[in-house]
Amino acid sequence: MSDTQAVWVVAPYQVHIQSETLAPLADDEVAISTQVSAISHGTEMLVYRGLVPRGMALDLPTFEGSFAFPIKYGYALVGQVRDVGRAVTNLAIGDMVFVLHPHQTYCHVHHTFVKKIPTTVSPKAAVLAANMETAVNVVQDARPALGDVVVVVGLGTVGLLVSWLLARQAVRVIAIDPAAHRRECAQQLGVIKVVHPDDAHEFVSEITEGRGADCVIEVSGNPHALPLALTLVGQEGLVVVASWYGTKPVTLDLGSHFHRGRVRIRSSQVGQLAPDLVPRWDFQRRMGVVWRMLAQFPYQLVMTHEYHFAHAALAYEAIDRNELPFIQTTLHYALAKG
């Protein structure tokens, strides 16, 4: 048996660290000692605030509880392999790994859910693997063409990653966010055209000579941003919705530009691959792209706040208040029990 500590959301806005005892390591599992984990400012904060449908099924085997509370939730954990089961051949003691797992000091995970981090990727960058995979999937769903104008609405971690990926292609990127520190970060990542939402219509119209954007990617998590996205896209244009709004209602005007402009809306969700890519792509190939991109991404620009695991409740509270210039918050586990 092994002792561990884990973050549980026991009720809306209530985070507790609870001690647990792990069962003996199974033959097909690996034991991981956590070094760093990342708090999702989007999906995970919806869970923290109780804004997820309570009857929705958990979609990862590493989650525990339910959205009706209590729940153990989180999906960006980096650690070192401390032991391996007898049937495990793809990982070894000492390997640095990434796993879609809640915040926990020590865990046993089935080896198929564990991804070995390439030596070219810093463990601190690797904690962004889930976000980078989402960003890669968003870009593949958007499928921008040479010379397109693509607008990214929302510059949280995923929005910044999407903007950075697009800026490396032969498309023109316009990034939109109300927070000055996020707009500045986008510029540091190479996005030249970054504006406040109040100036978005004028700026997009000027850049596109009145045509509207070819594609708008909504990744803010704010339901009020989707109506803006619909008005920024041009005739026959595409709006990719990468946000998950949970139970927050979204009101759209579908009777004017959306209807006459034959605007398309597409959901982008990382749990699936674009159907037309499936004959050539699988999750392993997409993950290879993720590692190559993370090896190049200047991750230090988005890692704005760090808390010790023991102070996880304070981290959630601070993110919820949004009084600090947050982009990505991480938990570190130095000397944490487990």
N, C-alpha and C positions, 0 to 999 in steps of 0.2 A: 504494500500500500504506500501511496505517496500523498503528502499534504500539498495543497495549493490554495491560493486565494484568487477570487474572481469578482469582477464588477457586475452587480445586478441592479437593474432598474426595478424597484419594488412597487412603484406607483408613479404616476406622472410627476416629474421634477424631483424624484427621490432616488438617490443612488446610494447603495450600500456595498461595502466590500465584505464578502462572505468567505469563510474558510470552508474548504471541501476536502474530501478524501477520495483520491483516484483509485480505481480498481487496478489490480496488477496489469502490467503492460501485456497486451495481447500479441500473438505472433505476427500479426499483420499491422502493428502500430509502431509509431516512433514517439519517444518522449522528448519534449521540447522545453527548454528553459528560455523564457521570454526576455528579450532585451529592449524592445520598443514596440509600441502599438499606436495606431492612429485613430483618432475620433473623427468619424464622418460628420461634417457640419451640416449635411443635408439629411440623408435617410436616417442616420442614427439620432439626430436631434428630433426628428419626427417621432421616433420611438420614445425618446426621453420625455417629450411633451404630451404623449398619449394621443398623437394625431394619426395613428395607423388603425385601420379597421380591426376591431378586436377579434373577429373570427377568422382573420386571414391566416393561412397556414405558414409556418416557418419554412423558409426555402433553403436552409443550409443545415446539414446534420450536426454541425458544431454548435448551433443555437440550442438553448434550453428555455423551458417555460412557455409563455405565450404572450401575444400582444395585449391580452387582457390583464397582464401582470401577475406575478413578477416575471421578468425576462432577462436572460443573459444574452447580450447582443453586441455585435462588433465584428468587423471582417477585415482587419488589416493588422496582422501580428507577425513580427519578425523575431526569430530566436535561433538558438543553437541546439542541434541534436545532441542529447545526452545519453540516449540508449535507443536500441532498435530491436524489434521483435525478430524471432528466428527466421521468419519467412520474408523479411524485408531485404531486398538486394539492391534497390535503387538509391539508398541513402546510407550514410555512415556516421558514426559518432564524430562530432566536431563540425559537421556541415552546417552552414548558415542557410536558413530556410524561411520561406514565406508561407503563411497559411491563412485561409479565411476563417478566422476564429475570434471569439470575443476576448475582451481584455482579461488576461489571466496570467499568473506568475509562472505556472508550470502546467503542461497539458500533455495528454496522450491523444494522438490523432492517427487515423488510418492513413497509411503511407500514400495512398492514391490522392489524398487531398493536400499533400505537402509538396511544395515546389522548391527545389534547390536553387539558391540565388547564385548566378554566375559570378565569378571573381571580378568581372569587369564592373559590377554594380555594387555601390556602397550599401551596407545594410540600412542606413538611414534613408537612402533613396528607395530601397526595395519596399519600404513600408507604404509607398505610393503605388504599389503594383496593381491593387484593385482599382484605384482611380485611373491609372494609365490604361488598364484594360478597358474600362468604361469609355475613356476618351478615344481610344483606337476604334472601338465599336461604333461610337458616334460618328467619327469621320468616315468610316466605311458605310454607314447608313446614309450619310449626307451625300457621299460620292461626288464631291465637287469636280467640275470640269476645268480644263485649262482656261485661265483668265476670268473665272467666276468671281463675283463679289459675295463673300460669305460673312454674315453678321453673327456674332456670338453674344447672346444676352445672358449676362451673369458671369462674374469672374471669381467664383470660389475656386477651390482646387481643381475640380474637373473642368470648369470653364477655362481656367488658365492653361491646363494641359491641352484641351481642344484647340485653343487659340495658338499655342506654341506649335502643335502639330501642323495646323493649317498654314501658319506663317512660313513653314519650311517647304510648302508646296507653291506651285505657280498660280496662286489665287490671291486675291486682295481680301484682307481680313479687316473687319471693323468690330472692335470689342466694346461692349457697353456695360457699365456698372455705375451705381450711384456713389460708391466709396472711392475716395481719392487714392488711398493706399493700394487698392486692388488695381485701379487703372495704372498707377505707377509701376506696379509689378508686371503688368502685361507689357508695358513699354520696355521694361528691362529684359523681358523675354523675347523681344524682337517684333512685337506687334506695334506697327507705326501709328495706325489710326485707332485711337481709343477715346471714347466720348461718354459724357453723362447722358442718362436716358432722356433728359429734357431736350437735349440737342440732337437726338438720334434721327428724327425725321428729316430735319434740314440737312444733316451731314450725309445720310444715306442717299437722299435725293440728289445732292450735289455730286457725290462720287459716281452714282449710277446714271447721271444725266436724266433723272426723273423716272427711270425704268423700275426702280426698286431692286432689292437684292435678289440674287439667284437662289440663295438659300439662307434661312435664318435658323440658328440652333439655339433653342431655349434651354438653358441649364442653370437657371438661377434658383430654382426651387420655390419661387414666388409666383402664386397663381395669377397675380396682376401683371406679370411680365408676358404671359402668352398672348393676351390681346394686343400688346405692343408689337410682338413678333409678327402677328398676322398682318399688321398694317405696314410693316417694313419690307415684306417680300413682294416681288413683282409678279406679273402675269404668268400663270402656270408654274409659279415658284413653289419651293418646298420648305415647310417648317418642320424641323426635327425637334421633337419634345424629349429631351433627355432628363428632365426633372421628374421626380415622383412627388406629387402633392399630398399623398396620403388622404386624409379626410377633408382637407381644405377645399372648399368649393371654387370652381373656375367658371366665370361668366364670360362668354364670347359673343361678339357680334358676327353672326354668320350670314347676315342678310345683305351685306353691302360688298366690300372689296373681296371678301373670302369667296362669295358666290360668283360674282361676275368675273373675278380674276382667276377662277378655276384653281384656287390655291389648294395644295395638298398638305395634309398634316400626317406625320409619321412618328410613332413612338419608337424610341431607341432604348432597348433594355439589354444589359450585358449578358443576361442568362442565355441568350440565343445568338446565332449568327445570321447575317443577312441570307435569306434563302438561296439567292442566285450565286452566293459564294460557296455554298456547302460542297458542291462537287470538287472544289479545289482547296477549301479551307476547313480546318477543324480548330478546336480550342488550343491544341498544342502549337499549331502554327501561329495563331494570334498571340499566344503567350511569348513566342519567340520574338515577335515584333515589340511587345511590351518591354522585354529585357533590353533589346537593342536601343530603344528610345530612352529608357531610364539610365542607361550607361552614358547618355549624352545630355540628359536634362539637368539644368542647374538647380537642383532641388533645394539648395539653401535659400533661394529666394522666396519659396512658399512656406518654409518651416518657420513660422513666426512665433509660436508659443509652445513651451514644454512644461509638463507637470510630472512630479513623481507619481507613480501608480497609487501610492497611499493617499494622494490628494485628488483622486479622480473626480470626486463629487464637486470640488472647487472648480475643476476644469469645465465640467458640464455647466455649472452655474454661470461661469464667466462667459462661455460661448453663448449661452441663452440670453444674457444681458446685452451682449454685443457692444460693450462700451470700449473695448480695446481693438486695435487694428489687426484682427484675426484674419488669417488665411487658412493655415493648417496647424492643428494642435496635436501634439503627440504626448504619450505617456512613456516615461522611462522607468526601468525596473532595477536599477542599481541597488543592491543590498535588500531588495524586496524578498520577503519570506516566501519560500516555495521551491 
